[in-house]
Amino acid sequence: MTDDGALSVGAAVHDGGSGRVGLVMGHEGPYLQLRPLGGGREWDADPARVRPAAPAELLSARVAEANARSRTDLGLSDIRGAPQGGAR
């Protein structure tokens, strides 16, 4: 966060509009551009509904990203209810 209260590029924030945690990538018109912590598609967020992410929110988002990567590495990311691990 800068001295004037603006969120700086790279800051981890919580978007109250979507309930997601992301990184500030920039400002476009009246919106902030946010990107998921592990990369991916940016989304527009209303700056009035964005605040710095709390440590617990940041940890939770990072664990969710790591879990998503582990499922992708197994090739099971698109199978709902797929077993975790298992015999090979």
DRENPAGU-618751 format. One record per residue (C-alpha): residue number from 1; x, y, z. Coordinates in steps of 0.1 Angstrom, whole numbers. Last residue first. Layout:
# DRENPAGU-618751
+-------+-------+-------+-------+
: vomar :    c1 :    c2 :    c3 :
+-------+-------+-------+-------+
:   NUM :     X :     Y :     Z :
...
+-------+-------+-------+-------+
END
This chain:
# DRENPAGU-618751
+-------+-------+-------+-------+
: vomar :    c1 :    c2 :    c3 :
+-------+-------+-------+-------+
:    88 :   -10 :  -470 :  -104 :
:    87 :   -29 :  -473 :   -71 :
:    86 :   -44 :  -443 :   -55 :
:    85 :   -36 :  -406 :   -52 :
:    84 :   -67 :  -384 :   -46 :
:    83 :   -98 :  -401 :   -60 :
:    82 :  -117 :  -380 :   -86 :
:    81 :  -148 :  -363 :   -71 :
:    80 :  -151 :  -339 :  -100 :
:    79 :  -128 :  -348 :  -129 :
:    78 :  -113 :  -317 :  -145 :
:    77 :   -82 :  -315 :  -123 :
:    76 :   -74 :  -352 :  -125 :
:    75 :   -43 :  -351 :  -147 :
:    74 :   -20 :  -358 :  -117 :
:    73 :    -1 :  -326 :  -122 :
:    72 :   -34 :  -308 :  -124 :
:    71 :   -44 :  -321 :   -90 :
:    70 :   -11 :  -310 :   -75 :
:    69 :   -15 :  -276 :   -90 :
:    68 :   -50 :  -271 :   -76 :
:    67 :   -37 :  -281 :   -41 :
:    66 :    -9 :  -256 :   -44 :
:    65 :   -33 :  -229 :   -54 :
:    64 :   -57 :  -237 :   -25 :
:    63 :   -27 :  -237 :    -1 :
:    62 :   -18 :  -202 :   -14 :
:    61 :   -53 :  -189 :   -10 :
:    60 :   -56 :  -202 :    25 :
:    59 :   -22 :  -186 :    35 :
:    58 :   -33 :  -153 :    20 :
:    57 :   -66 :  -154 :    38 :
:    56 :   -49 :  -162 :    71 :
:    55 :   -24 :  -134 :    66 :
:    54 :   -51 :  -109 :    59 :
:    53 :   -54 :   -97 :    23 :
:    52 :   -52 :   -59 :    18 :
:    51 :   -86 :   -45 :     9 :
:    50 :  -107 :   -44 :   -22 :
:    49 :  -144 :   -35 :   -23 :
:    48 :  -140 :     2 :   -29 :
:    47 :  -114 :    -6 :   -56 :
:    46 :  -141 :   -24 :   -77 :
:    45 :  -124 :   -54 :   -91 :
:    44 :  -117 :   -64 :  -127 :
:    43 :  -105 :  -100 :  -133 :
:    42 :   -72 :  -114 :  -146 :
:    41 :   -69 :  -149 :  -160 :
:    40 :   -43 :  -172 :  -146 :
:    39 :   -13 :  -170 :  -122 :
:    38 :    -7 :  -189 :   -90 :
:    37 :   -18 :  -159 :   -68 :
:    36 :   -49 :  -153 :   -89 :
:    35 :   -48 :  -120 :  -109 :
:    34 :   -63 :   -87 :  -101 :
:    33 :   -69 :   -57 :  -124 :
:    32 :   -82 :   -27 :  -104 :
:    31 :  -111 :    -8 :  -118 :
:    30 :  -121 :    29 :  -124 :
:    29 :  -102 :    30 :  -157 :
:    28 :   -77 :     3 :  -158 :
:    27 :   -54 :     0 :  -128 :
:    26 :   -26 :   -26 :  -125 :
:    25 :   -16 :   -62 :  -116 :
:    24 :   -29 :   -63 :   -80 :
:    23 :   -24 :   -98 :   -68 :
:    22 :   -54 :  -120 :   -59 :
:    21 :   -76 :  -133 :   -31 :
:    20 :  -112 :  -141 :   -40 :
:    19 :  -146 :  -133 :   -24 :
:    18 :  -159 :  -120 :   -57 :
:    17 :  -170 :   -85 :   -46 :
:    16 :  -150 :   -85 :   -14 :
:    15 :  -118 :   -87 :   -34 :
:    14 :   -90 :   -96 :    -9 :
:    13 :   -56 :   -82 :   -18 :
:    12 :   -20 :   -93 :   -23 :
:    11 :     1 :   -63 :   -34 :
:    10 :    20 :   -67 :   -66 :
:     9 :    11 :   -33 :   -81 :
:     8 :     4 :    -9 :   -52 :
:     7 :   -29 :    -4 :   -34 :
:     6 :   -37 :    33 :   -30 :
:     5 :   -38 :    46 :     6 :
:     4 :   -19 :    78 :    -1 :
:     3 :    13 :    65 :    15 :
:     2 :    13 :    35 :    -8 :
:     1 :     0 :     0 :     0 :
+-------+-------+-------+-------+
END
